[in-house]
């Protein structure tokens, strides 16, 4: 396997750590992209990778995305990401979570972990027994923190509304046809908010039973998890895993807007140009999906530095997401530069790399 700095997605990351604990079975990667604005903050993903190199690539891409996400959200946090390699059975044990907590603690605060795919708030409680550099823990009503999914969903919903204004010149989602890929914590929350406003939804998820149940609840149509990318609609909202916008898939898109909560939606930087060339309004993922990290970052800052901590402030910051998207789209129009590249340049400047 190549050295980590030879990976295509290595972007002058400050730290990339590999952890192995034979007793618990932990195999993990923690990548810290930047601490220019503060400790590298980002969730830990629990996922099965057929090849370990793919886990490293994921950690590199996701940690860079977190640097950009935290910077664009105005948070005093850098970017980091953890990846725990799951076995095929997905056996997640208290011992494994404890070992990951010790791994985080060993970095001395350079990385602050939280929930991501495959991890629950109960898992975070287990991890927190072994490190203080953790967020996303259960909290009292009215406080920042806890499950970030619903707050991510709120930001994505508001971002979709902004994209509808930008691309369809409408202030309402009523009767807007929206295809949602992935209906877990984030996608499901987005779907419920849009359905309440009268949007016409088509849902898809690799968990067919989950998609079917939500479709029945909301009166939505159902599509295959792969075919959803080619559904004719007004908005495609990707809310599952990343790298789904490729040269081939962009060519087949039948929507004027792409706006969703999945991380790293563009497979390559060139795909940002491709989606721009098709005249599609694209909401850069790390801008629209910042609600969850705003929530857990303010929880962590409130507990450690007294710099935040209320749900009211979390929601106030999330409500700024549409304005950031509008600024990106305006610059994209004025310069002829893809929205993805505009957002990247803004973020790079904020983290001292512009």
Secondary structure as UniProt FT lines:
FT   HELIX           4..6
FT   TURN            8..9
FT   STRAND          15..21
FT   TURN            22..25
FT   STRAND          26..34
FT   STRAND          40..41
FT   STRAND          44..47
FT   HELIX           52..72
FT   TURN            73..74
FT   STRAND          78..85
FT   TURN            88..89
FT   HELIX           94..106
FT   TURN            107..109
FT   STRAND          111..113
FT   TURN            117..118
FT   HELIX           121..128
FT   TURN            129..130
FT   TURN            141..142
FT   HELIX           149..168
FT   TURN            174..175
FT   STRAND          177..181
FT   HELIX           185..196
FT   TURN            197..198
FT   STRAND          200..204
FT   HELIX           208..218
FT   STRAND          221..222
FT   TURN            225..226
FT   HELIX           227..230
FT   STRAND          235..238
FT   HELIX           247..252
FT   STRAND          257..258
FT   HELIX           269..277
FT   TURN            278..279
FT   STRAND          281..282
FT   HELIX           285..288
FT   TURN            289..290
FT   HELIX           291..304
FT   HELIX           311..318
FT   TURN            319..320
FT   HELIX           321..335
FT   HELIX           339..350
FT   TURN            351..352
//
